[in-house]
Amino acid sequence: MSLPLRIPTPARLGYSFNWAGRIGLAVILFWVVIALIGPWITPYAPGDMVDWNYFGPVNGQFWMGTDYLGRDILSRVIMGARYTVGIAAAAVVLACAGGVILGMIAGVTGGWFDMLLSRLLDAFNGIPSLLFGLVVVAAVGSSIPVLILTLAVIYLPGSYRFARALAVNVNTMDFVTVARARGEGFGHIILREVFPNILGPVLADLGLRFVFIVLVLSGLSFLGLGVQPPNADWGGLVRENIEGLSLGAPAVIFPSVAIASLTISVNMFIDNLPTRIRDRSE
């Protein structure tokens, strides 16, 4: 009597977070909510000079002090979250979506397409990210669409290499071979066999690239090539108030704390994302 054939199926991912992952997720959600509802909760208009005392201290009226023009820092940090979180999120989605799609296609297809695309993106990946951003923004001009596209292009090659390596490994597994033997098409292999099995590591990579993009965006803004006045992201707030650093001004401390809290929290969260592949037949 022959035993029934058990056909392997794509992986099923499970999520379980420890206390560090929960704290990281809570801080991420906090900043996302702040970015969404920012215009309705700012105590003052971000561009209004509301205090005669520049680099004012923290007090009952100004919870984060005032900046070099007497503007409320709390209001500007809240509005800065919209630019920092929004631009970084849009750029990382574009970069990872493009990189994962191209990586899966190259990993499954192989041959000349894989070799040509890999060599092209490898060459581009050798350009320092901040230097490329400086050249593009200085040449084209700084605007939100330009920043998003520039940051996405910078991190697309790395996302492609990561996704391709995962796709090549999954492509050699038995359940992919069985799917081909059943006569499944290229689209089915990509969407139903490969993508579910690389989703966990891809999400972790997305979070890591989000951190890199936040730091590069803050660096561009610190150099004056990011979000332009009167608007400002957190990096821009640090740059415009840098003279208060020697005074210990809250205007330069709180934006720096906001950048650190977001990037550290994302790292705490992605450290808890699952990377182990579990087969549904287990």
C-alpha positions in Angstrom: 0.0 0.0 0.0 1.5 3.3 -1.1 1.6 6.2 1.3 -0.3 9.4 0.3 1.9 12.1 -1.2 2.1 15.1 1.0 2.7 18.2 -1.2 4.7 21.0 0.6 3.0 24.4 0.6 4.4 27.9 1.1 5.5 29.0 4.5 3.3 30.4 7.2 4.7 33.3 9.3 3.9 33.7 13.0 4.5 36.9 15.1 5.4 37.0 18.8 6.9 40.1 20.3 8.8 40.5 23.6 8.6 43.7 25.8 11.2 45.5 23.6 9.3 44.8 20.5 6.0 46.0 22.1 7.7 49.2 23.3 9.2 49.8 19.8 5.8 49.2 18.1 4.1 51.6 20.6 6.6 54.4 19.9 6.3 53.9 16.1 2.5 54.0 16.3 2.7 57.1 18.5 4.8 59.0 15.9 2.5 57.8 13.0 -0.5 59.1 14.9 1.2 62.4 15.6 2.1 62.7 11.9 -1.5 62.1 10.9 -3.2 64.4 13.3 -0.4 67.0 13.7 -2.2 70.0 12.3 -5.1 69.6 14.7 -3.1 69.3 17.9 -0.4 71.9 17.6 -0.6 74.5 20.4 0.5 77.3 18.1 0.9 77.8 14.3 4.4 76.4 13.6 5.6 79.5 11.8 4.3 82.1 14.4 6.8 83.9 16.7 5.0 83.5 20.1 7.8 84.4 22.5 10.2 87.3 22.7 12.8 85.1 24.3 14.8 83.2 21.7 16.0 79.7 22.8 13.5 79.9 25.6 13.4 77.3 28.3 10.8 74.6 29.0 7.9 76.0 31.0 4.2 75.6 31.4 3.4 77.6 28.3 6.1 76.1 26.0 6.5 72.5 26.8 9.6 72.1 24.6 10.8 75.7 24.8 11.2 78.1 21.8 13.6 78.3 18.9 16.0 80.9 17.6 13.1 83.0 16.4 10.8 82.5 19.4 8.6 79.9 17.8 7.1 77.0 19.7 9.3 73.9 19.4 6.5 71.5 20.4 4.4 72.7 17.4 7.3 72.5 15.1 8.3 69.0 16.2 4.7 67.8 15.8 4.6 69.2 12.2 8.1 68.0 11.5 6.9 64.4 12.2 4.7 64.7 9.1 7.7 65.4 6.9 10.1 63.0 8.6 7.8 60.0 8.9 5.8 60.7 5.7 8.8 61.2 3.4 10.7 58.2 4.9 7.7 55.9 4.7 6.9 56.8 1.1 10.5 56.4 0.1 11.0 53.1 1.8 7.8 51.7 0.3 8.9 52.7 -3.2 12.4 51.3 -2.7 11.4 48.0 -1.2 8.4 47.4 -3.5 10.6 48.0 -6.6 13.5 46.0 -5.1 11.5 43.0 -4.0 9.6 42.8 -7.3 12.7 43.0 -9.4 14.6 40.7 -7.0 11.9 38.0 -7.1 11.7 38.2 -10.9 15.5 38.0 -11.3 15.8 35.2 -8.7 13.2 33.0 -10.3 14.1 33.8 -14.0 17.9 33.7 -13.7 20.0 33.8 -16.9 21.0 36.9 -18.7 18.2 39.1 -17.2 19.4 38.3 -13.7 23.1 38.9 -14.6 22.5 42.2 -16.4 20.2 43.6 -13.8 22.4 42.5 -10.9 25.5 44.1 -12.4 23.7 47.3 -13.2 22.4 47.7 -9.7 25.7 46.6 -8.1 27.4 49.4 -9.9 24.8 51.9 -8.7 25.0 50.6 -5.2 28.7 51.5 -5.0 27.8 55.2 -5.0 27.7 56.7 -1.4 24.1 57.4 -0.6 24.6 60.8 1.0 26.8 61.9 -1.8 24.3 60.8 -4.4 21.5 62.6 -2.5 23.6 65.8 -2.3 24.3 65.8 -6.1 20.7 65.1 -7.1 19.1 67.6 -4.8 21.6 70.3 -5.5 21.2 69.8 -9.3 17.4 69.3 -9.5 16.3 71.3 -6.4 14.8 70.3 -3.1 11.1 69.4 -3.1 9.2 66.6 -1.4 8.7 64.5 -4.6 12.4 64.9 -5.4 13.4 63.9 -1.9 11.1 60.8 -2.0 12.3 59.6 -5.4 16.0 60.3 -4.6 15.8 58.3 -1.3 13.9 55.5 -3.0 16.5 55.2 -5.8 19.3 55.2 -3.3 18.0 52.2 -1.4 16.4 50.2 -4.2 19.6 48.4 -5.2 20.1 47.1 -1.6 16.5 45.9 -1.4 16.9 44.2 -4.7 20.0 42.3 -3.7 18.4 41.2 -0.4 15.2 40.0 -2.1 17.0 38.3 -4.9 19.2 36.3 -2.5 16.0 35.1 -0.6 14.2 34.3 -3.9 17.1 32.3 -5.2 17.1 30.1 -2.0 13.3 29.6 -2.1 13.3 28.9 -5.8 15.4 25.7 -5.1 12.9 24.3 -2.5 10.8 21.3 -3.1 7.4 23.0 -3.1 8.5 25.3 -5.9 9.6 22.2 -7.9 6.2 20.6 -7.2 4.4 23.7 -8.3 6.3 23.7 -11.6 5.5 20.0 -12.1 1.8 20.9 -11.6 2.1 23.3 -14.5 1.8 26.5 -12.5 2.7 29.7 -14.3 5.4 32.3 -13.6 3.0 34.6 -11.8 1.8 31.8 -9.5 5.4 30.9 -8.6 6.2 34.5 -7.7 3.0 35.4 -5.8 2.0 32.1 -4.1 5.3 30.3 -3.6 8.2 32.7 -3.4 6.7 35.9 -1.9 5.0 34.4 1.2 8.3 32.6 2.1 10.4 35.8 2.0 7.8 38.1 3.6 9.3 38.0 7.2 12.9 38.9 6.2 11.6 41.5 3.7 9.6 43.2 6.4 12.7 43.3 8.7 14.7 44.7 5.8 12.1 47.3 5.2 12.3 48.5 8.8 16.1 48.7 8.6 16.0 50.7 5.4 13.4 53.0 6.9 15.9 53.9 9.6 18.6 54.5 7.0 16.3 56.8 5.1 15.3 58.8 8.2 19.0 59.3 8.9 19.9 60.3 5.3 16.9 62.7 5.1 17.9 64.2 8.4 21.5 64.6 7.1 20.3 66.3 3.9 18.1 68.6 5.9 20.9 69.4 8.3 23.0 70.4 5.3 20.1 72.6 4.1 19.1 70.4 1.1 16.1 68.7 2.7 12.7 70.1 3.5 12.9 73.8 2.9 11.8 76.7 5.2 9.3 77.7 6.5 8.6 74.0 6.8 11.1 71.7 8.5 11.6 68.0 9.3 13.4 67.0 12.5 16.8 67.3 10.8 16.0 70.8 9.6 15.0 71.7 13.2 18.4 70.6 14.5 20.2 72.6 11.8 18.3 75.8 12.3 18.8 75.7 16.1 22.4 74.4 16.1 23.6 77.7 17.7 21.7 76.8 20.8 23.7 73.7 21.3 26.3 75.5 23.5 23.5 76.9 25.6 21.8 73.5 26.1 18.7 74.9 24.4 15.7 72.6 24.3 15.1 73.7 20.7 18.1 71.5 19.5 17.7 68.7 22.0 14.0 67.7 21.4 14.2 67.2 17.6 17.4 65.1 18.2 15.5 63.0 20.8 12.6 62.6 18.3 15.0 61.3 15.6 16.6 58.9 18.1 13.3 57.6 19.5 12.0 56.8 16.1 15.1 55.1 14.8 15.8 53.1 18.0 12.1 52.0 18.2 12.1 50.7 14.6 15.2 48.7 15.4 13.7 47.3 18.6 10.6 46.3 16.6 12.3 44.7 13.6 14.5 42.7 15.9 11.3 40.8 16.9 10.1 40.1 13.4 10.2 36.4 12.6 12.8 35.1 10.2 12.1 31.3 10.6 10.2 29.6 7.8 7.5 27.2 9.0 5.8 24.9 6.6 2.0 24.6 6.8 2.3 20.8 6.7 4.1 20.8 10.1 
